[in-house]
Amino acid sequence: MLASCCAGTAGSLAKSIMDTGVRPEQLAAARIGLSALLLLVVVGVARPELLRVRRADRRLVVGYGLLYFATVARIPVGIATLLEFTSPVLVALWVRFVRGTMLPSRAWAGTVLALGGLALLARVWQGLTLDAVGLLLGIGTGLAAASYFLLGERAVGTVAPLGLVTWGMVAGAATVPPLRN
């Protein structure tokens, strides 16, 4: 319920701030930085153990955060998020073609719908109008998320989801401002 309220008011609040002359990329960088700070403080005080990441998982956690936020610095956040959300499609393809597991027809229908939705949003019929580097970074984000899911299958419980989000935001706060300039 709280998430719905926040999401519902975010657009109008952002518009009000941008009407004062703040550029969208400045606002995005400020939101990411504030989110990183709040998450570090709240999680650090309430559940500090969630911020512990095994040495073996650190590169994955940092890479995941850097890829996503480097992507949103170059292409619209909606498309970047959709590219990140192709990770279940990538996991399904991995399971089918690398592991050789037969998938139900509903998995293929979902894959087609997900890719079709991304194609509609990106307006592929108009040609590639997105920043090529941003698009590649977005695909990398989807691959990083899929890798995380597949690695998580073997190492369940080694990286807490809230810890991953927190460190991802920290990586984003350090990444977005330099990429925007």
N, C-alpha and C positions, 0 to 999 in steps of 0.2 A: 504494500500500500504506500509506504513512504517512498519507495523507488518510483512508483507511478506518479506521485505528486511532484517529486523532484524533476522527473523527465518532462512532465507536463508544463512546468514553469521555466525550465531551462531556456527554451527558445525565446520567450518574451523577455526574460532577464538579459540574455545575451544581446538581443536586439537593442534594448535600452542602453546597454553599455556601449555598443558599437555606435549608437546615435551620438555619443559624446566625442567620437573621433578615434576610438580604439579600433585598430584593424583586427579582422577576424583571427589572423595568425597570432597576434599579440594576446588576444583573449584566450585562444586555445593554449598557448604556452603558459599563461597565468593559471588557467584551470588545471592543467597537468601538474604544474609546480605546487599549487595549493593542495591538490589531491594527494600528491606524494608526501607532502609535509604532514597533512592530517592523518594519512594512513600510517606513516612511520610513528607518529606520536601515539595514536590510539592503539594500534596493534602492539607497539613497543611497550606500552604501559599495561594493557589488558592481557595480551597473550604473547609475550616476547619470544617464546619458543617457536612461534610460527615464522619468525624472521630468520631462524637458523636454516641455512642451506648447506648441504654437504658440498665439499670441495668439488666432487665429481659433477654436481649439478649446477655449479655457478655459471659456467659458460653458457649453458642452455638458458638459464633464467635471464642473464644479461642479454644474450642474443635475442631472446623472445621480446623483451622490452624494447631493445634498440630497433629491431626490425619494424615493429608496429609503429612506433612513433616516428621513425625515419620515413615510413610510408606516408603517414598523415601529414608530414611536413611537405610532401610533394604532390599528393593527389587528394581529392575530396575525402573527408573522413568516412562518409557513408560507403563509398566504394572500397576504401581501405578496410573497413570493418567487414564488408562482404567478402573480400579476398581472404581475410583472416578466417572467416566462417566457412571457407571452402575446405577447411581442414577435415571435417567429417567425410567429405567426398574423397579427399586424398587418402584418408585412412581406409575407406571402403575399397579404393583401387589397390592399395597396398595389400590388404587382406586377400583380395581376389587374385591378383596377378603375381604377387611375390610369395605369399603363403599358399596359394592354390585353393583357398576356401571358397566354396560355392556360396554365393549370396542370394537371398530371396529376391523375387522380382520387385518387391516394394523398395528394397534398397536401391535398385537401379532406377526406379521411378523417381525416388527422392533425389538421386544424383542428377538426373536429367532436369528436374524442376529447379534444383539449386543452381545449376549452371545456366539454365535458361533465364532465371531471375537476375543473375549477375550480368548476363549478356544484355538484357533489357535495360538494366540500370546504367550500364556503361555505354549503351546505344552503339553497339558494335556495327550496326548497319550504316552509321555515319563515318566509319573509319576510326582508326585509333586516335582519339582526341585527348587522351590522357598523357601526362608526362611519362615517357618510357621508363626512366629510372624509377619513378614512383610506382609504376605498374610492376616492374621487376621486384622492387622491395616488397610490394603487397603480396606477390606470389611467394616470395621468401617468407613472409609472415605466416601465410597459410601452411607452408612447408614446416616452419618452426613449430607452429601449433600442432600439426599432425605428428611431428617427431616427438613433441612433448607427450601427446596422448599415447603413442606407441611405446615410448620409453617408460612412461608411467605405468603401463601394463605390467612391466617387469619389476618396477621399483615403487609399487604402491605405498604411499605414505612417506616418501622421502622428501618431497617438497609440498608444503601445505599450500592449498590454493590461495588463501588470503596472503600468505607470504609471497607467492609468485606475483600476485596483483600488486602488492606493495612495492616489491623490487622492480617490477615492470614500470610502475609510475615513476620511481626514482630514476631509472634509466631514461625514461621519456623526458623527465624534467631536465636532465642533463643534455639530452640530444636535440630536442625540438628548437630551442632558441638559436643555436648556431646554424642549423639547417635552414631556418627561415630567412636568415640574412644573406 
